[in-house]
């Protein structure tokens, strides 16, 4: 059985935000590979995953793609919060640097992706059907 996933206005801003997330993190890779190689590798992985999710969202409205996009953004936000609050190994200089311009831009993009995911979830036929059957 083939399931169709209707188009959603939420896909395009989420795809753009994910692309921007990837671009922001890629600009930081060289610096992080020098200072904390694991962080540079994680930035590469985040960028690849965010770009892949953006491409997939451009092509489909599948709920698993949305789940991945949300997970990527939520994970990045948690990592940002941890790096600025308690710090991460070999990156203690980031503690308290909440106003870093690239950090704020990334947080804005990741938050926009989560808002789009929530908007898509609220408008998706699956969530509407679930709400109707629970009454």
Backbone as a printed PyTorch tensor [residue, N CA C, xyz], in Angstrom:
tensor([[[  0.8360,  -1.1710,   0.0000],
         [  0.0000,   0.0000,   0.0000],
         [  0.8880,   1.2450,   0.0000]],

        [[  0.5880,   2.1860,  -0.8500],
         [  1.3620,   3.4230,  -0.9490],
         [  0.6690,   4.5100,  -0.1330]],

        [[  1.3990,   5.1010,   0.7770],
         [  0.8580,   6.1950,   1.5670],
         [  1.2540,   7.5050,   0.9210]],

        [[  0.3080,   8.3970,   0.8110],
         [  0.6570,   9.7060,   0.2710],
         [  0.7350,  10.7000,   1.4240]],

        [[  1.6520,  11.6120,   1.2940],
         [  1.8400,  12.6320,   2.3070],
         [  1.5950,  13.9710,   1.6430]],

        [[  0.4730,  14.6160,   1.9710],
         [  0.1530,  15.8750,   1.3230],
         [  1.2140,  16.9330,   1.5940]],

        [[  1.3190,  17.8560,   0.6820],
         [  2.2970,  18.9240,   0.8140],
         [  1.9620,  19.7830,   2.0290]],

        [[  2.9450,  20.4500,   2.5320],
         [  2.7660,  21.2800,   3.7190],
         [  3.5570,  22.5610,   3.5470]],

        [[  2.9760,  23.6630,   3.9940],
         [  3.6890,  24.9430,   3.9360],
         [  4.8610,  24.9690,   4.9020]],

        [[  4.8810,  24.0640,   5.8580],
         [  5.9270,  24.0290,   6.8730],
         [  7.2480,  23.4640,   6.3360]],

        [[  7.1900,  22.7060,   5.2450],
         [  8.4010,  22.0540,   4.7150],
         [  9.4710,  23.0460,   4.3010]],

        [[  9.0880,  24.0860,   3.6040],
         [ 10.0620,  24.9870,   2.9870],
         [ 10.8220,  25.8310,   4.0000]],

        [[ 10.1500,  26.4450,   4.9790],
         [ 10.9600,  27.1660,   5.9780],
         [ 11.8330,  26.2240,   6.8040]],

        [[ 11.3440,  25.0200,   7.0660],
         [ 12.1660,  24.0550,   7.8180],
         [ 13.3850,  23.6500,   6.9960]],

        [[ 13.2030,  23.4040,   5.7080],
         [ 14.3280,  23.0270,   4.8450],
         [ 15.3510,  24.1670,   4.7750]],

        [[ 14.8710,  25.3930,   4.6820],
         [ 15.7820,  26.5400,   4.6450],
         [ 16.5360,  26.6770,   5.9710]],

        [[ 15.8310,  26.4990,   7.0810],
         [ 16.4720,  26.6120,   8.3960],
         [ 17.5020,  25.5020,   8.5960]],

        [[ 17.1820,  24.2970,   8.1570],
         [ 18.1390,  23.1930,   8.2590],
         [ 19.3710,  23.4460,   7.3900]],

        [[ 19.1620,  23.9920,   6.2050],
         [ 20.2980,  24.3350,   5.3320],
         [ 21.1880,  25.3900,   5.9810]],

        [[ 20.5620,  26.3830,   6.6020],
         [ 21.3300,  27.4210,   7.2900],
         [ 22.0740,  26.8380,   8.4950]],

        [[ 21.4240,  25.9290,   9.2200],
         [ 22.0860,  25.2570,  10.3410],
         [ 23.3520,  24.5480,   9.8570]],

        [[ 23.2290,  23.8370,   8.7390],
         [ 24.3850,  23.1290,   8.1780],
         [ 25.4850,  24.1140,   7.8010]],

        [[ 25.1240,  25.1920,   7.1380],
         [ 26.1220,  26.1770,   6.6960],
         [ 26.8340,  26.8260,   7.8830]],

        [[ 26.0700,  27.1940,   8.9010],
         [ 26.6680,  27.8280,  10.0820],
         [ 27.6750,  26.8880,  10.7330]],

        [[ 27.2870,  25.6430,  10.9140],
         [ 28.1740,  24.6990,  11.5920],
         [ 29.3980,  24.3450,  10.7400]],

        [[ 29.2470,  24.3100,   9.4210],
         [ 30.3980,  24.0160,   8.5640],
         [ 31.4420,  25.1270,   8.6460]],

        [[ 31.0000,  26.3700,   8.8280],
         [ 31.9830,  27.4540,   8.9500],
         [ 32.8110,  27.3160,  10.2280]],

        [[ 32.2830,  26.6140,  11.2140],
         [ 32.9780,  26.4510,  12.4960],
         [ 33.8200,  25.1920,  12.5870]],

        [[ 33.7310,  24.3290,  11.5850],
         [ 34.4530,  23.0470,  11.6310],
         [ 35.9630,  23.2200,  11.7760]],

        [[ 36.6370,  24.0220,  10.9580],
         [ 38.1050,  24.1060,  11.0790],
         [ 38.5670,  24.5090,  12.4800]],

        [[ 37.9070,  25.5150,  13.0540],
         [ 38.2630,  25.9730,  14.3960],
         [ 38.0620,  24.8630,  15.4310]],

        [[ 36.9510,  24.1540,  15.3240],
         [ 36.6660,  23.1100,  16.3060],
         [ 37.5140,  21.8520,  16.0990]],

        [[ 37.9130,  21.5780,  14.8830],
         [ 38.8160,  20.4440,  14.6650],
         [ 40.1690,  20.6920,  15.3310]],

        [[ 40.5860,  21.9650,  15.3700],
         [ 41.8540,  22.3090,  16.0350],
         [ 41.7030,  22.2680,  17.5560]],

        [[ 40.6250,  22.8590,  18.0620],
         [ 40.5030,  23.0190,  19.5110],
         [ 39.9360,  21.7770,  20.2010]],

        [[ 38.9740,  21.1100,  19.5880],
         [ 38.3640,  19.9040,  20.1670],
         [ 37.9230,  19.0230,  18.9990]],

        [[ 38.7950,  18.1460,  18.5290],
         [ 38.4920,  17.3610,  17.3230],
         [ 37.1450,  16.6370,  17.3520]],

        [[ 36.7340,  16.1500,  18.5230],
         [ 35.4300,  15.4690,  18.5840],
         [ 34.3050,  16.4400,  18.2440]],

        [[ 34.4320,  17.7000,  18.6720],
         [ 33.4080,  18.7050,  18.3790],
         [ 33.3770,  19.0200,  16.8850]],

        [[ 34.5550,  19.1120,  16.2740],
         [ 34.6040,  19.3260,  14.8240],
         [ 33.9420,  18.1920,  14.0720]],

        [[ 34.2000,  16.9580,  14.5090],
         [ 33.5690,  15.7950,  13.8710],
         [ 32.0510,  15.8230,  14.0700]],

        [[ 31.6150,  16.2200,  15.2640],
         [ 30.1740,  16.3130,  15.5160],
         [ 29.5320,  17.4240,  14.6840]],

        [[ 30.2690,  18.5250,  14.4810],
         [ 29.7560,  19.6030,  13.6350],
         [ 29.6070,  19.1290,  12.1890]],

        [[ 30.5660,  18.3260,  11.7310],
         [ 30.4600,  17.7610,  10.3740],
         [ 29.2430,  16.8470,  10.2900]],

        [[ 29.0830,  15.9710,  11.2790],
         [ 27.9420,  15.0470,  11.2820],
         [ 26.6200,  15.8150,  11.3350]],

        [[ 26.5520,  16.8450,  12.1720],
         [ 25.3440,  17.6630,  12.2600],
         [ 25.0520,  18.3330,  10.9200]],

        [[ 26.0860,  18.8740,  10.2910],
         [ 25.8930,  19.5620,   9.0100],
         [ 25.4010,  18.6140,   7.9320]],

        [[ 25.9940,  17.4270,   7.8590],
         [ 25.5670,  16.4390,   6.8640],
         [ 24.1300,  16.0130,   7.1290]],

        [[ 23.8070,  15.7400,   8.3940],
         [ 22.4470,  15.3050,   8.7410],
         [ 21.4280,  16.4090,   8.4660]],

        [[ 21.7630,  17.6540,   8.8240],
         [ 20.8430,  18.7670,   8.5950],
         [ 20.6210,  18.9980,   7.1020]],

        [[ 21.6910,  18.9180,   6.3190],
         [ 21.5500,  19.1020,   4.8800],
         [ 20.7540,  17.9590,   4.2520]],

        [[ 20.9920,  16.7370,   4.7010],
         [ 20.2230,  15.5980,   4.2000],
         [ 18.7420,  15.7550,   4.5500]],

        [[ 18.4490,  16.1790,   5.7670],
         [ 17.0560,  16.3930,   6.1700],
         [ 16.4160,  17.4980,   5.3390]],

        [[ 17.1790,  18.5570,   5.0590],
         [ 16.6540,  19.6490,   4.2330],
         [ 16.3140,  19.1570,   2.8300]],

        [[ 17.1990,  18.3620,   2.2590],
         [ 16.9500,  17.8190,   0.9160],
         [ 15.7350,  16.8960,   0.9400]],

        [[ 15.6620,  16.0410,   1.9470],
         [ 14.5200,  15.1250,   2.0420],
         [ 13.2100,  15.8750,   2.2670]],

        [[ 13.2390,  16.9180,   3.0830],
         [ 12.0160,  17.7150,   3.2840],
         [ 11.5990,  18.4200,   1.9990]],

        [[ 12.5600,  18.7520,   1.1680],
         [ 12.2360,  19.3740,  -0.1180],
         [ 11.5480,  18.3930,  -1.0490]],

        [[ 11.7950,  17.1050,  -0.8220],
         [ 11.2510,  16.0760,  -1.7110],
         [ 10.0050,  15.3840,  -1.1710]],

        [[  9.8590,  15.3510,   0.1510],
         [  8.7440,  14.5980,   0.7250],
         [  8.2730,  15.2490,   2.0190]],

        [[  7.1050,  14.8620,   2.4340],
         [  6.5080,  15.3630,   3.6620],
         [  6.3460,  14.2240,   4.6630]],

        [[  7.1810,  13.2160,   4.5400],
         [  7.0530,  11.9990,   5.3420],
         [  7.3230,  12.2800,   6.8150]],

        [[  6.5540,  11.6400,   7.6820],
         [  6.6890,  11.8890,   9.1210],
         [  8.0530,  11.4820,   9.6820]],

        [[  8.6980,  10.4750,   9.1000],
         [ 10.0260,  10.0880,   9.5860],
         [ 11.0730,  11.1500,   9.2550]],

        [[ 10.9060,  11.8150,   8.1350],
         [ 11.8130,  12.9120,   7.7830],
         [ 11.6170,  14.0550,   8.7800]],

        [[ 10.3680,  14.3480,   9.0950],
         [ 10.0860,  15.3780,  10.0910],
         [ 10.6530,  14.9990,  11.4620]],

        [[ 10.5150,  13.7470,  11.8250],
         [ 11.0600,  13.2850,  13.1060],
         [ 12.5800,  13.4720,  13.1390]],

        [[ 13.2310,  13.1190,  12.0540],
         [ 14.6770,  13.3110,  11.9650],
         [ 15.0590,  14.7760,  12.0410]],

        [[ 14.3340,  15.6290,  11.3220],
         [ 14.6250,  17.0660,  11.3350],
         [ 14.4610,  17.6310,  12.7400]],

        [[ 13.4070,  17.2180,  13.4190],
         [ 13.1880,  17.6810,  14.7860],
         [ 14.2670,  17.1870,  15.7370]],

        [[ 14.6440,  15.9300,  15.5850],
         [ 15.6770,  15.3510,  16.4510],
         [ 17.0260,  16.0350,  16.2420]],

        [[ 17.3660,  16.3180,  15.0000],
         [ 18.6210,  17.0110,  14.6880],
         [ 18.6360,  18.3810,  15.3670]],

        [[ 17.5580,  19.1280,  15.2120],
         [ 17.4940,  20.4790,  15.7690],
         [ 17.4630,  20.4630,  17.2950]],

        [[ 16.7010,  19.5510,  17.8570],
         [ 16.6380,  19.4690,  19.3110],
         [ 17.9960,  19.0600,  19.8900]],

        [[ 18.6490,  18.1130,  19.2510],
         [ 19.9800,  17.7040,  19.7080],
         [ 20.9760,  18.8450,  19.6550]],

        [[ 20.9260,  19.6380,  18.5870],
         [ 21.8400,  20.7790,  18.4600],
         [ 21.5540,  21.8280,  19.5320]],

        [[ 20.2780,  22.0650,  19.8150],
         [ 19.9220,  23.0280,  20.8570],
         [ 20.3840,  22.5640,  22.2360]],

        [[ 20.2250,  21.2950,  22.5170],
         [ 20.6850,  20.7500,  23.8070],
         [ 22.2070,  20.8830,  23.9150]],

        [[ 22.9120,  20.5530,  22.8430],
         [ 24.3760,  20.6660,  22.8540],
         [ 24.8090,  22.1180,  23.0620]],

        [[ 24.1150,  23.0580,  22.4240],
         [ 24.4380,  24.4780,  22.6000],
         [ 24.2320,  24.8890,  24.0580]],

        [[ 23.0960,  24.4890,  24.6270],
         [ 22.8100,  24.8170,  26.0130],
         [ 23.8780,  24.2420,  26.9420]],

        [[ 24.2440,  22.9900,  26.7280],
         [ 25.2710,  22.3650,  27.5660],
         [ 26.6230,  23.0610,  27.4110]],

        [[ 26.9800,  23.3920,  26.1690],
         [ 28.2860,  24.0230,  25.9450],
         [ 28.3730,  25.3990,  26.5850]],

        [[ 27.2590,  26.0940,  26.6890],
         [ 27.2540,  27.4450,  27.2610],
         [ 27.0290,  27.4440,  28.7690]],

        [[ 26.4770,  26.3740,  29.2980],
         [ 26.1840,  26.3390,  30.7350],
         [ 27.2700,  25.5840,  31.5060]],

        [[ 27.3070,  24.2870,  31.4090],
         [ 28.2910,  23.4950,  32.1610],
         [ 29.5660,  23.2550,  31.3790]],

        [[ 29.5170,  23.4700,  30.0800],
         [ 30.6870,  23.2880,  29.2390],
         [ 30.8450,  21.8690,  28.7450]],

        [[ 31.6300,  21.7190,  27.7040],
         [ 31.9420,  20.4200,  27.1180],
         [ 33.4510,  20.2120,  27.2060]],

        [[ 33.8980,  18.9660,  27.2050],
         [ 35.3430,  18.7040,  27.2980],
         [ 36.1380,  19.4600,  26.2280]],

        [[ 37.2200,  20.0680,  26.6260],
         [ 38.1320,  20.8380,  25.7530],
         [ 37.4860,  22.0820,  25.1570]],

        [[ 36.3310,  22.4770,  25.6570],
         [ 35.6520,  23.6570,  25.1230],
         [ 35.1320,  24.5500,  26.2440]],

        [[ 35.8670,  24.6570,  27.3210],
         [ 35.4000,  25.4420,  28.4660],
         [ 35.3280,  26.9370,  28.1570]],

        [[ 36.0060,  27.3960,  27.1090],
         [ 35.9590,  28.8160,  26.7670],
         [ 34.5850,  29.2390,  26.2380]],

        [[ 33.7170,  28.2770,  25.8940],
         [ 32.3680,  28.6040,  25.4340],
         [ 31.3930,  28.8600,  26.5820]],

        [[ 31.7650,  28.4840,  27.7930],
         [ 30.8720,  28.6760,  28.9380],
         [ 30.5580,  30.1640,  29.0860]],

        [[ 29.2680,  30.4610,  29.1380],
         [ 28.8080,  31.8380,  29.3060],
         [ 28.7510,  32.6640,  28.0380]],

        [[ 29.1720,  32.1190,  26.9140],
         [ 29.1870,  32.8710,  25.6490],
         [ 27.8320,  32.7510,  24.9380]],

        [[ 26.7860,  33.1860,  25.6250],
         [ 25.4210,  33.0510,  25.1080],
         [ 25.1450,  33.9790,  23.9260]],

        [[ 25.8650,  35.0600,  23.7900],
         [ 25.5790,  36.0610,  22.7650],
         [ 26.4360,  35.8970,  21.5120]],

        [[ 27.1070,  34.7750,  21.3530],
         [ 27.9120,  34.5310,  20.1610],
         [ 27.0120,  34.6340,  18.9220]],

        [[ 27.3470,  35.5160,  17.9570],
         [ 26.4660,  35.7370,  16.8070],
         [ 26.1390,  34.4630,  16.0060]],

        [[ 27.1500,  33.6330,  15.7290],
         [ 26.8700,  32.4030,  14.9860],
         [ 26.0550,  31.4210,  15.8280]],

        [[ 26.3070,  31.4190,  17.1260],
         [ 25.5180,  30.5700,  18.0170],
         [ 24.0630,  30.9970,  18.0280]],

        [[ 23.8250,  32.2920,  18.1090],
         [ 22.4410,  32.7920,  18.1090],
         [ 21.7530,  32.5130,  16.7730]],

        [[ 22.4870,  32.6470,  15.6830],
         [ 21.9040,  32.3490,  14.3680],
         [ 21.5340,  30.8690,  14.2770]],

        [[ 22.4200,  30.0080,  14.7550],
         [ 22.1330,  28.5670,  14.7360],
         [ 20.9340,  28.2390,  15.6180]],

        [[ 20.8830,  28.8390,  16.8070],
         [ 19.7490,  28.6080,  17.7100],
         [ 18.4510,  29.0650,  17.0510]],

        [[ 18.4850,  30.1960,  16.3650],
         [ 17.2850,  30.6870,  15.6750],
         [ 16.8330,  29.6970,  14.5980]],

        [[ 17.7780,  29.1830,  13.8280],
         [ 17.4410,  28.2230,  12.7660],
         [ 16.9070,  26.9140,  13.3510]],

        [[ 17.5310,  26.4420,  14.4030],
         [ 17.1040,  25.1850,  15.0230],
         [ 15.7380,  25.3480,  15.6800]],

        [[ 15.5000,  26.5050,  16.2730],
         [ 14.1940,  26.7820,  16.8780],
         [ 13.1260,  26.8830,  15.7970]],

        [[ 13.4420,  27.5350,  14.6850],
         [ 12.4890,  27.6210,  13.5750],
         [ 12.1380,  26.2300,  13.0540]],

        [[ 13.1280,  25.3580,  12.9480],
         [ 12.8590,  23.9930,  12.4970],
         [ 11.9010,  23.3020,  13.4530]],

        [[ 12.1180,  23.4550,  14.7470],
         [ 11.2130,  22.8430,  15.7340],
         [  9.8090,  23.4340,  15.6550]],

        [[  9.7070,  24.7430,  15.4630],
         [  8.3890,  25.3730,  15.3140],
         [  7.6750,  24.8170,  14.0840]],

        [[  8.4070,  24.6580,  12.9950],
         [  7.8180,  24.0920,  11.7740],
         [  7.3520,  22.6520,  12.0000]],

        [[  8.1650,  21.8880,  12.7200],
         [  7.7980,  20.4960,  13.0250],
         [  6.5130,  20.4550,  13.8530]],

        [[  6.4240,  21.3150,  14.8460],
         [  5.2180,  21.3790,  15.6740],
         [  4.0200,  21.8110,  14.8290]],

        [[  4.2330,  22.8150,  13.9800],
         [  3.1530,  23.2620,  13.0920],
         [  2.7070,  22.1730,  12.1540]],

        [[  3.6670,  21.4620,  11.5730],
         [  3.3290,  20.3530,  10.6840],
         [  2.5740,  19.2670,  11.4470]],

        [[  3.0500,  18.9400,  12.6460],
         [  2.4070,  17.8970,  13.4510],
         [  0.9660,  18.2570,  13.7760]],

        [[  0.7280,  19.5160,  14.1110],
         [ -0.6250,  19.9560,  14.4550],
         [ -1.5530,  19.9190,  13.2490]],

        [[ -0.9950,  20.1610,  12.0590],
         [ -1.8130,  20.2160,  10.8550],
         [ -1.8740,  18.8940,  10.0990]],

        [[ -1.0540,  17.9170,  10.4860],
         [ -1.0010,  16.6720,   9.7140],
         [ -2.2750,  15.8610,   9.9070]],

        [[ -2.7060,  15.1610,   8.8480],
         [ -3.9260,  14.3460,   8.9350],
         [ -3.8230,  13.2770,  10.0210]],

        [[ -2.6260,  12.7680,  10.2650],
         [ -2.4470,  11.7330,  11.2730],
         [ -2.8040,  12.2600,  12.6550]],

        [[ -2.3300,  13.4740,  12.9890],
         [ -2.6200,  14.0170,  14.3180],
         [ -4.0920,  14.3840,  14.4430]],

        [[ -4.7150,  14.8230,  13.3420],
         [ -6.1320,  15.1300,  13.3530],
         [ -6.9410,  13.8510,  13.5480]],

        [[ -6.5480,  12.7790,  12.8600],
         [ -7.2480,  11.5080,  13.0010],
         [ -7.1110,  10.9650,  14.4110]],

        [[ -5.9450,  11.1160,  15.0150],
         [ -5.7170,  10.6550,  16.3770],
         [ -6.6040,  11.4260,  17.3350]],

        [[ -6.6940,  12.7420,  17.1460],
         [ -7.5100,  13.5560,  18.0210],
         [ -8.9840,  13.1830,  17.9180]],

        [[ -9.4450,  12.8840,  16.6990],
         [-10.8330,  12.5150,  16.4880],
         [-11.1480,  11.1770,  17.1450]],

        [[-10.2450,  10.2150,  17.0490],
         [-10.5110,   8.8790,  17.6130],
         [-10.4320,   8.8770,  19.1200]],

        [[ -9.7930,   9.8390,  19.7250],
         [ -9.6760,   9.8800,  21.1910],
         [-10.9220,  10.4690,  21.8410]],

        [[-11.7730,  11.1000,  21.0850],
         [-12.9680,  11.7440,  21.6760],
         [-13.9700,  10.7590,  22.1180]]])
